[in-house]
Amino acid sequence: MSISAAQVKELRDLTGAGMMDCKAALNETNGNMEEAVDWLRKKGISKADKKAGRTAAEGLIGVDNGVREAAVVEVNSETDFVARNAAFQEIVANVAKVALAYGTTEAVAAAKYPGSDKSVTDTIKDAVGTIGENLGFRRSAKLTVPHGAVATYVHN
């Protein structure tokens, strides 16, 4: 079966995966888009497992706050280049929103990622395949004050 450039583009738009990975997925699944998405997801998990041992010492701090509460999270990447990536920054911002609701590192890691049925941990693992580096949710903290207000500032 011949795979068209339009099919590859559509799969790339759906998944954010690389062009050659999308073409391979479509070839493996005989052009079936749903199966190709699943194939890429499985490949992304195996990529994440391969990259899990690599040091992720760069990254970003994310914050989210309400009037009397604030949460801070640390999400790591291997390079500062990825930390400047819009997709990575969106992940950090969403994890901070989850942290405002759940607080502890363990609860945040297990909580559902916004707009997804997957946990924060699984979403970050999936992003490893798309972004191409080892990523990790390292920690979170939440502050609540009984009186006054909480303000935040992050200088990255």
Long-range contacts (C-beta under 8 A, 24 or more apart in sequence): 1-27, 1-30, 1-31, 3-27, 3-31, 7-31, 7-33, 11-36, 11-37, 11-40, 15-40, 15-130, 16-87, 16-130, 17-44, 17-129, 17-130, 40-129, 41-126, 41-129, 43-129, 44-125, 44-126, 44-128, 44-129, 44-130, 45-125, 45-126, 45-129, 47-128, 47-129, 47-132, 48-125, 48-126, 48-128, 48-129, 48-134, 51-128, 51-133, 51-134, 52-134, 53-134, 54-78, 54-133, 54-134, 55-134, 56-133, 56-134, 56-135, 56-136, 58-82, 58-83, 59-83, 59-92, 59-135, 59-138, 60-88, 60-89, 60-92, 60-156, 61-92, 61-154, 61-156, 62-92, 62-93, 62-95, 62-96, 62-154, 63-96, 63-152, 63-154, 64-93, 64-96, 64-97, 64-99, 64-100, 64-152, 65-100, 65-150, 65-151, 65-152, 66-100, 66-150, 67-149, 67-150, 68-144, 68-145, 68-146, 68-147, 68-148, 68-149, 68-150, 69-100, 69-142, 69-143, 69-144, 69-145, 69-150, 70-100, 70-142, 70-143, 70-150, 70-151, 70-152, 71-96, 71-99, 71-100, 71-103, 71-140, 71-141, 71-142, 71-143, 72-96, 72-99, 72-140, 72-141, 72-142, 72-152, 73-99, 73-108, 73-137, 73-139, 73-140, 74-137, 74-138, 74-139, 74-140, 75-124, 75-135, 75-136, 75-137, 75-138, 76-135, 76-136, 76-137, 76-138, 77-131, 77-133, 77-134, 77-135, 78-133, 78-134, 79-133, 82-131, 82-132, 82-133, 82-135, 83-156, 85-131, 87-127, 87-130, 87-131, 88-127, 88-131, 88-135, 91-123, 91-124, 91-127, 91-135, 95-120, 95-124, 95-137, 95-140, 99-140, 99-141, 99-142, 100-142, 103-140, 103-141, 103-142, 104-140, 104-142, 105-137, 105-138, 105-139, 105-140, 108-137, 108-140, 109-137
